[in-house]
Amino acid sequence: MNPIRCRPALLDGIIGAVLAAGLVTLVLAVPEERPAPVWAAVAIACAVAQGGSLSLMRRHTGWAIAVALVAGAGFEAIAPHAGWLGLIAAPLTYVSRLRPPRQSLWVLGTVVALTPVKLVTGGWQNFLLALLATLLGWSWGELARIRAVRRAEERRRIVADERARLARELHDVVAHTVSLMVVQAGAAADVFDARPERARAALDTIQEHGRAALVELRAMLETMRTGGGPDPRGPQPGLDQVDTLAASLGAAGLAVAVKRAGAQRDIPANVSLSAYRIVQESLTNTLRHARATHADVDLRWTEGALLVEVTDDGTAAPVPRPPDAGGEPA
């Protein structure tokens, strides 16, 4: 069941109404502390103003906190028994929740600097309670702000990781298929006149791989469109399709032998997909760069891991080593 959510403006209005109602109750609920009717009306107006300031806090923080402080000062002068500057800890919590410390600490400093007034109106006990409420209000809002920042950073990290994963998936699909198609097109061009049947077979292979790539890309996009749910057009590839991958590369001129060792067991779909992509990328690079004719794929299941090893008989030229800037000339 999804939790009930309400808009921030509505939530601010509800909390502000509760704050104002609480202040009005504190003024009227104690008969011996109740001010004269005129001053009671002024105190109620200050209570409503302080509660209403919460509705402005998100858009006009400076004006909202000014209203809260002025209204709180008026409320404090009329009903000092009801709280410190009204209930200034609530607006202060809002400020520290919505703004970073460099903007909220000046409000905290202002309220703390005014706290000694309680020594005149209420004594040490009320002074300490006012100081504690002020510090707790700011701390509560700051902790909530830090949690919100961390949640936002976590969401951004998840989005970035998902984008990177999708980029790798697209690269694997496109690079593998295009490499095979380029190899087959080159083979078809070499034998087009002398052996047209082999050229036709190479073109059929190109068509087959192109269709397979389109199906896989369509499945990937469908999964993205449906929010990551199961794909109705076919599952993502896994270790059970390594033999099919090896056969397709065999048609491109790279003989691939797949060997399995150990007690095979079911593994999570994402692990199976990752292992398949590792094998696919390795064999694609072998086909493109290693000038190999044979490759071995070893899949070994151990107690707690799956080991994947791809070797080939290629003779690719080593990468040129950059000259050593600090060495002496030969």
Secondary structure, DSSP 8 states (H G I E B T S, - for coil): -------HHHHHHHHHHHHHHHHHHHHHS-GGG---HHHHHHHHHHHHHHHHHHHHTTT-HHHHHHHHHHHHHHHHHH-GGG-TTTTTHHHHHHHHHHS-HHHHHHHHHHHHHHTTHHHHHTHHHHHHHHHHHHHHHHHHHHHHHHHHHHHHHHHHHHHHHHHHHHHHHHHHHHHHHHHHHHHHHHHHHHHTTT-HHHHHHHHHHHHHHHHHHHHHHHHHHHHHHTTS---TT-----GGGHHHHHHHHHHTT-EEEEEEES------HHHHHHHHHHHHHHHHHHHHHS--SEEEEEEEE-SS-EEEEEEE------------TTS---
